[in-house]
Amino acid sequence: MGRAIAEDLETYFVCRHAASSAPASGESYLAVDLTEKGSVNDLVKRCRPDVILHLAALADVDACEADPTRAYRLNVDATRNLVSAAGDAKIIYVSSDHVYDGAGANREADVRPTNVYALTKLWGEDIALSANAAALRLNFFCLGTEKKEGFAGWLTRSFRSKQPLRLFGDVFFNPIYAGFLPGILARVVERWQRGTFNVGYHGPGVSKAEFAMRLAARLGLSTETCVVASVGDAQLKTYRPRGMAMNVEFFEHAFGMRLPTLDRCLDSFCDDWRAWNDSDLLRLSDDPR
Ligand SMILES: NC(=O)c1ccc[n+]([C@@H]2O[C@H](COP(=O)([O-])OP(=O)(O)OC[C@H]3O[C@@H](n4cnc5c(N)ncnc54)[C@H](OP(=O)(O)O)[C@@H]3O)[C@@H](O)[C@H]2O)c1
């Protein structure tokens, strides 16, 4: 998420970006290991930020389940280190819709952590909220970056190459297009409020299968190689919640902004996708338009 929105964040903020790994060419990231208190203190002293956007996590659900100690270090201890170094800075802690597993649109009080990832993200929230923090429970979709493909990037690439896909018809969510996040984050800072808020597209959740079909239809891509399946039949290593859709009214009311609908998110993604495919960098052999 950080790499996907870094450039657009500059429209609203003067940014210093930090990451644990060496930057790719053209990137100017500050090195930090958030699990090391000294490293975090040095970073904060050096940047003296007004706002800290805390995105770092062990976000791989299976990796969290396989190694809960590592998940705890990254999702909980690292947040504690940041909180203790932050001073007066506002902290935006990015949490996840994975903390839910209920029917319909979950409200902020409806948490139901069902795996180590969800549990450690909730713990991280609690620690962040002991400081001057807003915890945003979100899900987003994007094309992704060179380093990591996003959900929508994976879908469009698979549709185009006619790869067989199993799409879950019983996992519900309401992800927002990452392109909207910088503007949303600017509004959060402008109308600052501490607390926990759901952030997704405005409207009822859809299944992952329906999301994929709607995306393909908008781009005129074939879904002939897709089958709709149940997550229960997928024999995944770790339990995945089915009901992650979120009610976003609390956020909208608190920050005085209407979040975009799914249609608007898909339209915006499709515009960016077409522009991206037109770029010299990633010219593709067949033109889907
Ligand atoms: N992906 C989703 O669909 C999704 C949905 C809801 C919420 N979220 C939340 O959104 C946030 C971003 O997720 P993501 O998908 O972008 O995750 P990601 O691709 O795995 O990125 C996590 C980032 O954390 C950094 N990091 C890991 N260990 C670190 C350490 N010890 N010190 C400093 N940085 C460290 C990594 O830096 P390097 O690049 O240097 O390794 C990486 O940039 C997470 O908090 C996640 O829980 C994600």
The ligand as a Gaussian input file, in Angstrom:
#p B3LYP/6-31G(d) Opt

LIG

0 1
 N       -3.066000      -5.885000       1.491000
 C       -4.312000      -5.776000       1.890000
 O       -5.253000      -6.181000       1.194000
 C       -4.638000      -5.123000       3.217000
 C       -5.960000      -5.062000       3.578000
 C       -6.297000      -4.427000       4.758000
 C       -5.323000      -3.870000       5.554000
 N       -4.015000      -3.967000       5.220000
 C       -3.024000      -3.353000       6.096000
 O       -2.402000      -2.323000       5.346000
 C       -1.036000      -2.205000       5.722000
 C       -0.165000      -2.369000       4.494000
 O       -0.390000      -3.659000       3.942000
 P        0.380000      -4.152000       2.635000
 O       -0.465000      -5.125000       1.958000
 O        0.914000      -2.981000       1.894000
 O        1.580000      -4.947000       3.328000
 P        2.981000      -5.347000       2.719000
 O        2.992000      -5.219000       1.249000
 O        3.375000      -6.636000       3.326000
 O        3.914000      -4.192000       3.260000
 C        4.286000      -4.162000       4.602000
 C        5.397000      -3.179000       4.755000
 O        5.898000      -3.303000       6.082000
 C        7.276000      -3.057000       6.033000
 N        7.949000      -3.710000       7.141000
 C        7.918000      -5.021000       7.471000
 N        8.689000      -5.242000       8.555000
 C        9.210000      -4.040000       8.905000
 C       10.086000      -3.614000       9.933000
 N       10.595000      -4.453000      10.855000
 N       10.433000      -2.308000       9.969000
 C        9.957000      -1.452000       9.045000
 N        9.117000      -1.786000       8.074000
 C        8.753000      -3.073000       7.995000
 C        7.722000      -3.668000       4.735000
 O        8.880000      -2.990000       4.345000
 P        9.814000      -3.563000       3.178000
 O        9.085000      -3.236000       1.923000
 O       11.021000      -2.797000       3.345000
 O        9.938000      -5.022000       3.471000
 C        6.557000      -3.399000       3.810000
 O        6.782000      -2.227000       3.070000
 C       -0.794000      -3.278000       6.785000
 O       -0.906000      -2.681000       8.040000
 C       -1.918000      -4.278000       6.562000
 O       -2.231000      -4.941000       7.753000
 C       -3.650000      -4.583000       4.056000

